[in-house]
Amino acid sequence: MISRCKFILCLPILFIIISQNKVQSRTILTINNYKKLQRPFNNSVSAVFVFGDSTVDSGNNNYISTVAKCDFPPYGRDFPNHIPTGRFTNGRLVTDYLGTNDFAVNYFNTPFRRQMYYKVSAYQQFLLQLVQQFIQGLMNEGARVIGIAGVPPFGCLPVVITIDSGDALPPRRQCVETYSAVAREYNLLLQRLLKTMQIHGIKLFYVDIYNPLNDMIQNPIKYGFTEVTMGCCGSGLIEASILCNPKSIVCNDPSNHMFWDSVHPSQATYYTVFQTLIPTIDFAIKQL
């Protein structure tokens, strides 16, 4: 059990911020020797627990029996010392930047990723039920400040464009609107769900990641991107995980690319997303 703790939750990227409270040894979230960190709002955050898929995985996947790994070059080429840590990108993740914001960050990976090519009405219902159950579970464990992130524009992932756009070759590559429309619909349903779950003493809030990412895609020059439809690794059309490997050709400057491989954003994109989340993070901390 987690005793008198406060959290922030975001899905599919999940942040749980625990304030300076005692955590019993039986908790499923193991915290050792965490220290009080000063915050500008006269309160403190002891640790940040991140639950999510490969977009927030800092290396947990290294210990899973799967071929979908990235603990080898060119992954991590822009990480300190150019070390491939198991992050599915060329450098840092959103949560790494969150960690530099005076938090102690702990990563906890859970299998939220599902095949996105479902007939999405069933997928939406499945994911909404999963989110609802997860929120309720955290409430039961003492969560009082919970933020849930929406989903990104799925139709703009390079691999989706390659497989489903009908015109995979540049310069005619474009987002698949049907998938992105489903993401928008899901985000609206999620916001409605959060309103129905509001109860006294618990603060639930929605975290928008769709619009920041979509704005990068629609206005790439504004963010310094020259390529937003292909990844930096390999051809940029379909490579990810073992298909992006030490023998792959890599673009000269990954910071010009919104995507590192055909699925995962580049470090530059993660940093920009983090910048957009700062007001939400500060708001959440004020609730602790």
Backbone as a ProteinNet text record, in pm:
[ID]
protein_1_A
[PRIMARY]
MISRCKFILCLPILFIIISQNKVQSRTILTINNYKKLQRPFNNSVSAVFVFGDSTVDSGNNNYISTVAKCDFPPYGRDFPNHIPTGRFTNGRLVTDYLGTNDFAVNYFNTPFRRQMYYKVSAYQQFLLQLVQQFIQGLMNEGARVIGIAGVPPFGCLPVVITIDSGDALPPRRQCVETYSAVAREYNLLLQRLLKTMQIHGIKLFYVDIYNPLNDMIQNPIKYGFTEVTMGCCGSGLIEASILCNPKSIVCNDPSNHMFWDSVHPSQATYYTVFQTLIPTIDFAIKQL
[TERTIARY]
83.2	0	86.9	38.2	107.8	38.4	111.4	51.8	58.7	-58	-71.9	13.4	15.9	94.8	6.1	65.9	-4.7	64.1	-15.2	39.7	-1.8	72.3	27	34.8	-71.1	-78.3	-101.2	-24.8	-46.9	-40.8	-135.1	-136.6	-156.3	-93.4	-10.5	125.3	164.7	281.6	230.8	288.7	233.8	337	303.9	390.7	319.6	385.6	331.1	428.2	385.4	471.3	433.9	529.3	503.8	563.7	483.2	531.7	603.9	652.1	736.5	653.8	613.8	538.9	607.4	578.9	638.1	573.1	651.9	602.9	636.9	537.8	561	638.2	708.4	797.4	723.7	592.9	519.6	470.1	490.7	441.4	502.9	424.9	476.6	575.4	577.1	671.2	785.6	902.2	1011.4	1089	1098	1170	1274.7	1399.9	1506	1582.4	1592.3	1677.5	1645	1517.3	1485.2	1494.4	1525.3	1546.1	1451.2	1431.7	1344.8	1409.2	1332.7	1380.4	1298.2	1364.1	1294.1	1227.5	1104.7	1028.9	990.4	962.8	929.1	794.5	714.6	581.6	575.1	692.3	697.2	648.9	665.7	641.5	750.1	748.8	856.9	802.1	880.5	848.7	964.2	934.5	1040.1	1082.3	987.6	1020.4	911.9	949.7	855	859.8	746.1	737.7	669.5	730.1	680.9	637.2	508.6	455.4	417.5	451.2	410.6	470	474	523.2	665.5	706.5	844.6	879.7	781	812	862.9	852	907	1000.6	1030.3	1113.1	1259.8	1318	1458.6	1552.2	1499.5	1584.9	1526.4	1404	1340.6	1328.3	1308.3	1290.9	1416.2	1529.9	1654.6	1648.4	1560.5	1554.9	1435.8	1369.4	1255	1297	1247	1279.9	1199.1	1254.7	1188.1	1291.9	1257.7	1348.6	1331.4	1225.7	1198.7	1280.7	1410.8	1502.2	1571.6	1640.7	1716.5	1840.1	1897.1	2015.9	2144.2	2143.4	2257	2254.7	2371.1	2374.9	2290.6	2241.8	2268	2177	2089.4	2012.8	2109.5	2075.2	2158.9	2276.6	2284.4	2401.7	2419.1	2309.9	2318.6	2296.4	2295.3	2287.6	2428.1	2441.2	2576.2	2665.8	2784.9	2884.3	2838.7	2732.6	2683.5	2648.7	2589.6	2560.1	2416.9	2397.4	2261.6	2208.8	2114.4	2066.9	1942.3	1878.7	1749.1	1637.7	1672.4	1574	1552.6	1427.1	1396.3	1404.8	1522.4	1544	1693.8	1732.5	1874.7	1935.8	1851.7	1904.9	1811.7	1762.1	1678.7	1530.8	1453.6	1308.3	1247.5	1116.4	1045.5	1076.7	1076	1095.5	1236.8	1334	1468.9	1472.4	1401.8	1396.3	1316.2	1214.2	1139.4	1231.2	1322.1	1415.3	1511.9	1543	1632.1	1558.3	1427.5	1346.2	1333.7	1446.6	1456.2	1370.4	1351.3	1280.8	1377	1348.1	1414.5	1322.2	1369.6	1281.8	1305.9	1200.1	1205.1	1116.3	1165.6	1090.9	1034	908.3	838.7	757.7	794	727.9	613.1	498.4	385.1	334.6	274	240.4	115	121.9	7.1	-0.4	115	114.5	32	-54.7	-135.6	-129.7	-163.4	-162.5	-259	-209.3	-292.1	-383.4	-367.8	-448.5	-578.4	-619.8	-750.3	-858.4	-976.7	-1093.6	-1114.2	-1096.5	-1068.6	-1182.1	-1303.6	-1409	-1384.3	-1345.1	-1315.1	-1189.3	-1089.6	-966.6	-992.4	-1075.6	-1107.7	-1172.8	-1268.4	-1338.3	-1243.2	-1156.5	-1058.2	-967.5	-914.4	-820.7	-887.8	-1010.6	-1082.4	-1112.4	-1149.4	-1174.4	-1046.4	-935.1	-806	-768.8	-786.8	-755.1	-842.3	-972.9	-1064.8	-1025.5	-993.4	-955.5	-824.1	-733.6	-604	-619.5	-699.3	-722.7	-786.4	-887.5	-956.5	-860.3	-773.3	-675.4	-582.9	-538.7	-450.6	-523	-649.4	-729.1	-735	-757.6	-766.1	-634.5	-522.9	-392	-351.4	-437.8	-407.7	-379	-393.3	-369.1	-471.6	-425.8	-516.1	-503.2	-393.1	-374.5	-332.1	-420.7	-398.2	-418.9	-317.5	-328.3	-315.1	-406.2	-406.1	-376.9	-274.7	-241.5	-324.3	-363.9	-430.8	-331.5	-376.8	-289.8	-245.7	-137.1	-83.7	-156.4	-125.1	-182.3	-122.8	-187	-134.8	-109.1	-192.7	-180.3	-55.8	20.6	141	268.9	258.1	377.9	433.3	562.6	619	581.5	579.4	547	402	313	172.7	159.4	229.8	227.6	277.7	385.8	444.4	347.7	282.2	198.9	60.5	2.7	-140.1	-175.2	-77.7	-113.1	-147.3	-95.4	-117.7	-16.7	68	172.8	290.9	370	471.2	598.6	619.3	746.6	742.5	854.2	860	861.3	817.4	776.8	626.1	556.2	410.3	357.1	444.9	402.7	316.8	203.1	113.3	54	13.4	-50	-176.7	-208.4	-331.6	-440	-527.7	-623.9	-718.2	-754	-849	-795.7	-665.4	-606.1	-598.1	-560.8	-553.2	-691.3	-793.3	-930	-973.4	-933.4	-964.3	-896.1	-772.4	-700.7	-773.5	-820.6	-893	-1022.3	-1092.5	-1217.5	-1191.3	-1085.5	-1051	-1019.6	-944.4	-908.6	-1032.2	-1131.9	-1257	-1329.1	-1332.8	-1397	-1324	-1192.5	-1114.2	-1145.8	-1156	-1186.7	-1325	-1420.8	-1553.6	-1548.6	-1469.1	-1455.2	-1399.6	-1299.6	-1238.6	-1338.9	-1427.3	-1528.8	-1625.1	-1656.9	-1750.6	-1687.1	-1552.8	-1482.9	-1441	-1473	-1434.4	-1509	-1434.5	-1495.9	-1422.9	-1486	-1428.6	-1296.4	-1197	-1069.1	-970.3	-1013.1	-923.3	-929.4	-816.3	-809.8	-763.1	-848.6	-816.2	-803.9	-700.6	-689	-630.4	-668.3	-628.8	-500.8	-409.1	-283	-282.7	-275.8	-284	-146.3	-125.5	-3	-32.1	-160	-196.6	-164.9	-215.4	-200.7	-56.5	26.1	167.1	236.6	213.9	276.2	221	91	30	81.1	103.6	155	296.1	375.9	509.5	501	402.9	387	337.9	243.8	185.6	276.7	361.8	449.3	592.8	654.5	787.3	895.3	891.9	996	995.7	878.5	863	945.3	964.5	1036.4	1175	1216.1	1348.1	1357	1241.7	1241.4	1239.3	1314.8	1309.6	1242.5	1219.4	1156.3	1064.1	936.9	839.7	762.3	793	719.6	805.4	936.3	1026.6	1120.6	1165.5	1261	1401.4	1490.6	1630.6	1709.8	1670.9	1747	1705.9	1803.1	1775	1704.2	1611	1532.4	1434.4	1405.3	1307.2	1164.6	1146.1	1011.7	950.9	1032.7	976	1068.8	1193	1289.5	1255.1	1265	1253	1310.7	1358.5	1415.6	1528.7	1526.2	1639.8	1660.3	1559.6	1577	1656	1666.6	1753.4	1871	1982	2091.9	2226.3	2337.3	2467.9	2502.7	2438.7	2467.7	2378.7	2283.6	2190.5	2256.3	2218.2	2258	2174.8	2235.7	2166.4	2179.1	2073	2075.1	2183.5	2229.6	2340.1	2305.1	2182.7	2143.7	2005.9	1999.3	1869.9	1780.5	1838.7	1757	1670	1700.7	1616	1495.3	1498.2	1391.9	1299.2	1171	1075.6	1080.5	1110.7	1115.4	1256.2	1292.8	1423.1	1414.6	1319.8	1295	1152.5	1096.9	965.7	849.8	881.5	777.3	801.4	926.4	958.6	1013.2	972	1020.6	1170.2	1226.6	1366.4	1378.7	1501.6	1526.5	1473.2	1488.8	1441.1	1290.5	1217.3	1072.2	1036	1103.6	1076.1	1100.5	1206	1235.1	1124.1	1077	970.5	841.9	809.9	691.6	706.5	824.9	847.8	821.8	868.2	847.2	698.4	618.3	473.9	407.2	471.3	412.3	446.6	541.7	586	471.1	381.3	269.9	181.9	159.2	78.2	148.9	279.5	356.7	353.8	374.5	372	234.7	130.1	-5.6	-24.9	22.7	5.4	79.8	199	278.2	209.8	144	74.1	-40.3	-86.1	-198.1	-151.3	-20.9	30	27.7
-119.4	0	124.8	230	356.3	449.5	502.3	578.2	727.7	793.3	937.7	999.4	939.8	992.9	1066.7	1160.2	1232.5	1203.2	1198	1155.4	1250.4	1242	1294.2	1179.2	1157.7	1046	1096.9	1048.2	1083.4	956.1	935.9	822.7	873	810	690.4	714.7	840.4	869.1	896.1	831.9	838.9	893.7	1003.4	1056.8	1043.3	985	983.5	1061.1	1175.5	1256.3	1231.9	1188.4	1158.7	1268.9	1329.9	1435.5	1376.8	1461.7	1415	1345.3	1223	1140	1004.7	933.2	801.8	700.6	613.2	505.4	374	294.7	168.7	71.7	-19.7	-109.4	-207.5	-227.2	-325.4	-268.4	-139.4	-78.8	-144.6	-147.6	-204.5	-109.1	18.1	114.7	127.5	75.3	72.4	203.6	270.5	396.6	382	406.4	393.9	524.5	572.8	687.7	811.1	837.6	960.2	1077	1195.8	1311.7	1423.8	1515.5	1629.9	1724.4	1766.1	1860.5	1987.9	2101.6	2228.7	2266.9	2314.6	2357.8	2504.1	2575.9	2717.4	2743.9	2641	2662.6	2623.8	2624.6	2594.5	2453.6	2363.6	2222.7	2141.2	2012.2	1931.5	1808.4	1758.6	1636	1540.3	1426.9	1332.5	1246.6	1208.7	1120.2	1128.2	1096.6	1089.7	948.7	881.5	747.7	757.6	700.1	710.6	574.2	561.9	439.3	468.6	380	404	302.5	340.2	249.9	288.5	255.9	278.9	426.4	514.7	657.8	713.3	636.4	680.2	577.1	471.4	364	406.3	406.5	446.3	326.2	207.9	90	-33.4	-24.8	-144.3	-255.9	-215.8	-313.4	-397.5	-348.2	-423.3	-558.7	-569.3	-689.2	-777.3	-746.2	-824	-913.1	-1032.8	-1125.9	-1089.9	-1003.6	-958	-910.7	-919.2	-868.6	-718	-661.8	-518.2	-441.5	-434	-365.3	-250.3	-168.3	-58.8	-26.7	-128.4	-107.4	-124.6	-66.8	-74.8	49.6	86.9	202	174.5	279.7	421.4	483.4	404.1	458.4	514.8	628.1	690.4	768.4	792.1	858.7	1001.4	1065.3	1201.1	1204.1	1087.4	1078.4	1102.7	1147.8	1167.4	1045.9	1071.1	967.4	876.7	917.9	843.2	698.6	678.6	544.3	504.1	388.2	335.5	274.9	341.1	301.3	215	205.4	138.7	238.4	366.7	467.9	458.8	454.9	442.4	579	638.2	767.6	791.9	905.7	936	995	1040.1	1102.4	1090.6	1207.3	1211.9	1202.3	1164.2	1157.2	1275.5	1292.2	1395.1	1379.6	1257.2	1232.2	1262.9	1258.2	1299.8	1450.2	1525.6	1669.8	1702.2	1622.5	1638.5	1615.2	1519.4	1489.1	1602.6	1684.1	1797.8	1914	1899.6	2005.6	1984.8	1940.5	1921.2	1807	1703.1	1584.4	1466.2	1370.4	1240.5	1152	1102.4	1031.4	881.8	805.7	660.9	611.6	519.5	471.7	333.4	317.4	191.5	164.5	65.3	43.7	-56.4	-23.4	-114.2	-131.6	-244.9	-276	-205.6	-71.8	1.5	-1.1	-25.7	-21.9	-138.6	-107	-208.7	-182.5	-280.2	-265.1	-154.4	-51.5	65.1	43	-67.5	-88.4	-162.9	-161.8	-216.8	-136.2	-195.6	-113.6	-30.9	98	176.7	193.4	169.6	182.1	83.1	-39.1	-138.1	-98.9	-47.6	-4.6	110.1	205.3	319.1	272.4	182.8	133.2	59	-21.6	-94.8	0.5	102.1	193.1	279.8	326.3	407.4	326.8	200.1	115.9	93	74.9	56.6	181.4	298.4	423.7	440.8	414.1	430.3	339.1	214.9	120.6	161.7	213.1	253.5	373.7	471.3	589.1	548	461.1	418.5	346.5	266	196.5	292	396.1	494.3	575.3	606.8	675.7	592.2	463	374	367.9	392.2	388.7	523.6	627	756.7	867.8	843.2	948.5	1059.5	1184.5	1297.7	1399.9	1401.2	1491.3	1406.7	1390.6	1295.9	1364.4	1361.1	1416.1	1307.7	1306.7	1203.2	1267	1219.4	1270.3	1200.6	1276.7	1218.5	1145.1	1101.8	1029.2	1121.8	1090.2	1173.7	1149.1	1227.7	1203.3	1077.9	964.4	836.2	832.8	901	895.5	960.8	1028.9	1098.7	1024.2	907.4	826.9	782.7	795.8	757.9	617.3	520.3	383.6	373.3	449.8	448.9	510.8	620.5	683.2	584.7	513.7	418.2	305.4	251.7	133.2	166.9	277.9	301.9	427.3	508.7	633.3	611.6	503.7	479.9	550.5	633.1	703.7	722.2	618.1	615	690.2	724.4	784.2	936.5	996.1	1142.9	1192.8	1317	1417.3	1418.2	1312.9	1315.1	1252	1218.2	1155.2	1250.4	1200	1279.9	1193.6	1260.6	1190.8	1119.6	1010.4	936.9	991.4	1072.8	1147.3	1058	943.3	857.2	815.1	786.4	747.6	865.4	980	1098.3	1140.4	1120.7	1153.1	1065.5	939.6	848.9	896.6	942.6	994.1	1114.1	1203.5	1321.5	1280.3	1183	1136.3	1072.9	993.2	931.4	1038.3	1140.1	1244.8	1316.9	1337.5	1399	1306.9	1177.5	1081	1074.6	1083.9	1080.3	1201.1	1317.5	1437.9	1428.5	1370.3	1350.6	1252	1146.4	1047.3	1111	1194.5	1257.8	1346.3	1412	1495	1410.1	1291.8	1205.6	1146.1	1143.9	1083.1	1183.8	1312.1	1413.6	1392.1	1381.3	1369.3	1461.8	1494	1586.8	1533.3	1621.7	1584.7	1527.1	1503.5	1449.6	1539.4	1579.7	1665.6	1584.4	1578.5	1512.9	1619.2	1610.6	1707.4	1640.2	1694.3	1639.9	1707.7	1629.2	1681	1661.7	1771.3	1767.7	1748.3	1636.4	1619	1615.7	1596.4	1590	1721.7	1830.9	1960.3	2008.7	1994.6	2032.6	1953.2	1821.9	1740.3	1775	1795.5	1829.7	1964	2057.7	2188.5	2176.1	2085.2	2061.7	2008.6	1922	1861.9	1964.4	2048.1	2147.3	2267.9	2297.3	2415.9	2378.2	2292.5	2239.6	2347.2	2447.8	2551.3	2625.6	2643.4	2710.1	2641.6	2510.7	2432.8	2389	2435.7	2401.4	2267.6	2210.1	2080.4	2098.5	2014	2008	1880.8	1785	1658	1612.4	1591.8	1549.4	1424.9	1367.1	1248.6	1123	1138	1022.7	1028.7	910.5	904.2	935.9	955.7	986.1	859.9	747.7	623.6	543.7	500.4	420.9	501.9	439.6	511.1	606.9	582.3	665.2	624.2	520.1	479.3	374.4	278.5	167.4	116.2	165.1	113.1	154.5	57.6	80.1	-42.3	-25.3	-134.5	-201.2	-333.2	-401.6	-362.6	-301.9	-255	-124.5	-57.7	58.9	11.2	-19.5	-89.7	-28.9	-80.1	-19.4	-10.3	-89.7	-84.4	15.7	75.2	167.5	302	361.1	498	591.2	695.2	789.9	929	1008	1144	1226.7	1330.8	1410.1	1483	1534.1	1613.3	1570.4	1481.9	1434.9	1546.1	1658.4	1767.4	1831.6	1804	1854.1	1764.8	1645.6	1546.8	1541	1538.5	1523.2	1381.4	1284.7	1144.1	1089.7	1007.2	941	815.2	726.7	612.3	624.4	518.5	530.5	534.5	523.3	522	627.1	646.2	725.1	863.1	963.5	1100.1	1113.1	1220.2	1252.3	1326.9	1339	1414.6	1557.4	1619.3	1756.5	1765.7	1666.2	1664.9	1646.7	1554.7	1532.9	1661	1733.4	1856.6	1960.1	1971.1	2066.5	2029.1	1899.1	1853.7	1887.6	1864	1898.2	2046.4	2131.6	2275.1	2308	2240.8	2267.7	2215.8	2116.9	2057.5	2132	2222.8	2291	2358.8	2435	2495.3	2391	2278.5	2172.4	2111.2	2088.6	2033	2128.4	2257.2	2355	2362.5	2353.8	2353.7	2234	2119	1997.8	2006.8	2061.1	2071.7	2163.3	2266.7	2358	2288.7	2176.8	2105.6	2016.5	1992.9	1900.1	1962.9
0	0	0	-64.4	-67.2	31.1	125.2	233.6	210	206.4	200.4	90.8	-27.1	-136.3	-235.2	-308.6	-412	-544	-651	-778.3	-890	-999.4	-1127.3	-1225.6	-1299.9	-1392.7	-1533	-1628.3	-1767	-1851.2	-1938.9	-2030.6	-2172.8	-2275.2	-2266.4	-2201.8	-2185.6	-2104.4	-1964.2	-1865.8	-1731.2	-1634.1	-1567.5	-1463.7	-1330.1	-1231.8	-1097	-1009.8	-961.9	-877.7	-732.6	-653.1	-513.8	-427.4	-343.5	-256	-136.1	-46.2	63.9	170.6	140.6	233.6	244.7	351	369.1	277.1	224	138.3	205.4	233.3	302.9	216	280.8	208.6	119.2	141.5	62.3	-69.7	-93.8	-217.4	-340	-447.5	-571.9	-637.2	-596.3	-649.3	-549.9	-579.9	-484.5	-489.8	-376.6	-368.1	-259	-290.7	-192.6	-178.5	-56.7	-25.1	-107	-130.5	-201.4	-106.3	-160.6	-75.8	-114.8	-21.7	-44.5	-143.8	-244.4	-344.5	-336.4	-333.6	-321.3	-452.3	-443.5	-559.6	-542.9	-649.3	-639.7	-574.3	-545.7	-490.9	-343.1	-276.4	-134.3	-101.7	-192.3	-163.4	-232.5	-217.8	-273.5	-342.2	-434.7	-507	-485	-428.5	-394.3	-512.5	-595.9	-707.1	-812.7	-933.8	-1044.4	-1100.6	-1103.2	-1159.8	-1294.9	-1395.1	-1531.4	-1580.6	-1614.3	-1671.2	-1815.5	-1905.8	-2043.3	-2138.8	-2264.2	-2367.2	-2406.1	-2526.8	-2567.4	-2580.3	-2582	-2590.4	-2458.7	-2350.7	-2222.8	-2161.4	-2233.4	-2178.8	-2176.3	-2057.2	-2043.7	-2038.4	-2065	-2067.3	-2003.9	-1951.8	-1894.2	-1997.8	-2121.8	-2228.6	-2251.7	-2205.2	-2219.7	-2150.5	-2049.5	-1967.3	-2002.1	-2111.9	-2156	-2272.8	-2276.2	-2383.9	-2508.1	-2590.4	-2712	-2812.4	-2940.6	-3043.4	-3060.6	-3003.8	-3015.8	-2913.2	-2937.2	-2846.9	-2919.6	-2839.8	-2901.6	-2817.9	-2753.7	-2671.2	-2753	-2872	-2962.9	-3051.3	-3107.9	-3199.1	-3323.4	-3388.8	-3362.3	-3256.6	-3190.4	-3079.4	-2975.3	-2919.6	-2818.6	-2871.9	-3000.8	-3057.7	-3005.2	-2962	-2907.5	-2756.4	-2694.7	-2549.1	-2494.1	-2368.3	-2312.2	-2334.9	-2383.4	-2415	-2529.1	-2598.3	-2715.4	-2681.1	-2564.5	-2514.8	-2550.6	-2614.8	-2636.6	-2507	-2444.6	-2312.1	-2315.3	-2431.2	-2439.2	-2464.5	-2476.3	-2515	-2665.6	-2707.9	-2850.1	-2917	-2915.1	-2978.4	-2986.6	-3041.3	-3055.3	-2928.8	-2833.7	-2713.6	-2595.5	-2551.3	-2431.7	-2465.5	-2362.4	-2370.4	-2296.5	-2310.4	-2233.6	-2085.2	-2038.6	-1896.6	-1850.2	-1939.8	-1904.1	-1878.1	-1961.2	-1939.2	-1814.4	-1788.3	-1664.9	-1545.4	-1559.5	-1452.8	-1425.2	-1526.1	-1504.2	-1439.9	-1426.8	-1367.1	-1216.3	-1154.4	-1008.9	-956.9	-1036.7	-990.7	-989.9	-902.5	-912	-993.3	-1107.2	-1199.6	-1193.8	-1176.7	-1177.9	-1291	-1369.1	-1484.2	-1457	-1490.3	-1466.5	-1591.9	-1669.6	-1797	-1783.8	-1842.6	-1842	-1984.1	-2016	-2155.3	-2204.6	-2219.7	-2270.7	-2423.1	-2486.9	-2632.4	-2687	-2779.8	-2846.2	-2997.3	-3074.5	-3218.5	-3259.2	-3323.9	-3353.6	-3473.6	-3541	-3659.7	-3631	-3505	-3470.2	-3541.7	-3558.7	-3586.2	-3460.5	-3471.1	-3352.8	-3254.8	-3291.3	-3191.6	-3077.8	-3112.4	-3009.7	-2932.9	-3003.5	-2939.6	-2843.5	-2885.5	-2799.6	-2670.3	-2683.1	-2564.7	-2472.4	-2531.6	-2452.1	-2375.3	-2445.5	-2382.8	-2277.1	-2304.9	-2207.5	-2080.5	-2096.9	-1980.8	-1901.7	-1974	-1908.5	-1828.7	-1889.9	-1822.3	-1698	-1712.7	-1600.9	-1484.3	-1515.1	-1410.5	-1344.8	-1426.6	-1372.8	-1280.5	-1324	-1240.2	-1108.3	-1117.2	-996.5	-901.8	-959.5	-876.1	-804.3	-876.5	-814.1	-707.4	-732.9	-630.9	-503	-520.5	-405.6	-328.9	-400.6	-336.8	-278.4	-295.7	-236.1	-333.7	-464.1	-562.8	-547.8	-551	-535.2	-647	-719.4	-832.8	-952.4	-1049.5	-1158.2	-1292.7	-1375.4	-1510	-1614.1	-1708.7	-1812.6	-1948.1	-2014.5	-2147.3	-2253.1	-2353.7	-2468.6	-2557.2	-2672.5	-2765.6	-2878.4	-2946.5	-3054.3	-3185.5	-3289.3	-3421.8	-3485.2	-3460.9	-3506.6	-3656.9	-3732.8	-3878	-3932.5	-3846.3	-3891.6	-3857.2	-3795.1	-3772.8	-3908.4	-3931.4	-4061	-4106	-4013.2	-4052.4	-4098.4	-4038.4	-4080.2	-4218.7	-4241	-4373.7	-4478.5	-4446.7	-4540.8	-4574.4	-4472.5	-4492.4	-4545.2	-4497.9	-4523.3	-4602.2	-4638.3	-4707.8	-4854.6	-4911.8	-5054.6	-5142.4	-5083.5	-5157.7	-5063	-5046.5	-4941.7	-4976.3	-5102.1	-5142.2	-5134.2	-5091.9	-5091.9	-5236.1	-5262.3	-5163.3	-5135.9	-5175.7	-5165.2	-5036.9	-4945.6	-4820.4	-4737.2	-4691.5	-4609	-4498	-4390.2	-4278.6	-4325.1	-4260.1	-4288.5	-4196.2	-4251.2	-4170.4	-4091.5	-4145.1	-4073.2	-3937.1	-3928.2	-3800.8	-3704.8	-3757.2	-3671.4	-3623.1	-3707.1	-3666	-3548.6	-3552.6	-3442.1	-3314.1	-3326	-3209	-3149.6	-3234.8	-3185.3	-3116.4	-3176.1	-3116.8	-2980.1	-2973.4	-2845.3	-2740.4	-2779.2	-2684.1	-2630.9	-2715.4	-2669	-2570.7	-2604.1	-2514.4	-2380.7	-2385.4	-2262.7	-2174.8	-2235.7	-2157.9	-2093.5	-2165.7	-2108.1	-1992.3	-2009.5	-1903.6	-1776.9	-1791.9	-1675.3	-1601.9	-1676.1	-1611.9	-1530.2	-1579	-1505.7	-1380.6	-1375.1	-1262.8	-1156.4	-1178.2	-1080.7	-949.3	-840.9	-709.3	-613.1	-503	-406.6	-351.5	-346.3	-289.2	-388	-512.5	-615.4	-738.5	-788.8	-906.4	-1026.7	-1129.2	-1254.9	-1362.6	-1443.4	-1552.8	-1676	-1790.9	-1920.8	-1968.2	-2024	-2077.3	-2228.3	-2300.8	-2446.8	-2508.1	-2576.3	-2653.8	-2803.9	-2839.1	-2980.5	-3050.8	-2996.9	-3065.3	-3075.3	-2970.6	-2988	-3098.5	-3102.6	-3206.8	-3344.4	-3351.8	-3479.8	-3530.9	-3438.7	-3480.1	-3536.3	-3480	-3534.7	-3677.6	-3700.7	-3832.7	-3934.4	-3891.4	-3981.8	-4003.4	-3905.3	-3913.4	-3877.7	-3956.9	-3920.5	-3908.3	-3995.8	-3992.9	-3860.4	-3804.5	-3674.6	-3566.7	-3579.4	-3479.2	-3525.9	-3641.5	-3692.2	-3760.9	-3799.9	-3867.3	-4019.5	-4086	-4232.1	-4280.8	-4189.2	-4225.5	-4112.8	-4145.5	-4044	-4085	-4200.4	-4245.7	-4251.6	-4229.5	-4233.6	-4114.1	-4071.5	-3962.6	-4009.1	-3912.4	-3943	-3973.1	-3913.5	-3925.1	-4048.6	-4125.7	-4245.2	-4351.4	-4419.8	-4520.7	-4455.4	-4326.4	-4256	-4283.2	-4364.5	-4406.3	-4314.6	-4270.1	-4193.5	-4083.7	-4079.9	-3982.5	-3839.1	-3748.9	-3604.9	-3535.8	-3414	-3337.7	-3416.6	-3434.4	-3496.7	-3642.4	-3706	-3843.2	-3848.6	-3734.1	-3718.9	-3635.5	-3699.3	-3633.3	-3672.4	-3619.8	-3649.4	-3796.8	-3880.6	-4023.9	-4099.1	-4028.6	-4093	-4121.7	-4233.5	-4263.1	-4175.2	-4121.7	-4035.4	-4094.8	-4085.7	-4139.2	-4069.7	-4134.3	-4081.3	-3952.1	-3942.1	-3826	-3777.1	-3677.6	-3627.9	-3574.2	-3532.8	-3479	-3585.6	-3713.3	-3822	-3846.5	-3788.7	-3808.4	-3687.5	-3712	-3602.8	-3547.8	-3634.2	-3592.9	-3605.5	-3506.7	-3511.1	-3596.6	-3565.8	-3652.7	-3705.5	-3758.4	-3822.6	-3723.6	-3595	-3492.3	-3384.1	-3346.2	-3227.4	-3261.3	-3184.5	-3206.9	-3180.2	-3231.7	-3204.8	-3072.8	-3026	-2903.3	-2915.6	-3031.8	-3051.6	-3030.8	-3076.8	-3058.6	-2912.1	-2844.9	-2702.8	-2622.5	-2657.5	-2585.1	-2606.2	-2728.9	-2758.1	-2685.7	-2683	-2608.9	-2461	-2407.4	-2266.9	-2240.4	-2328.9	-2311.2	-2305.4	-2387.3	-2385.5	-2259.1	-2192.9	-2073.1	-1944.7	-1950.6	-1828.4	-1754.2	-1821.6	-1747	-1678.6	-1743.8	-1683.9	-1564.1	-1576.9	-1465.9	-1346.9	-1373.1	-1264.8	-1198.8	-1280.6	-1225.5	-1133.6	-1178.9	-1099.6	-968.4	-970.6	-849.1	-748.4	-796.9	-708.5	-633.3	-690.3	-625.9	-511.6	-502.7	-401.2	-262
[MASK]
++++++++++++++++++++++++++++++++++++++++++++++++++++++++++++++++++++++++++++++++++++++++++++++++++++++++++++++++++++++++++++++++++++++++++++++++++++++++++++++++++++++++++++++++++++++++++++++++++++++++++++++++++++++++++++++++++++++++++++++++++++++++++++++++++++++++++++++++++++++++++++++++

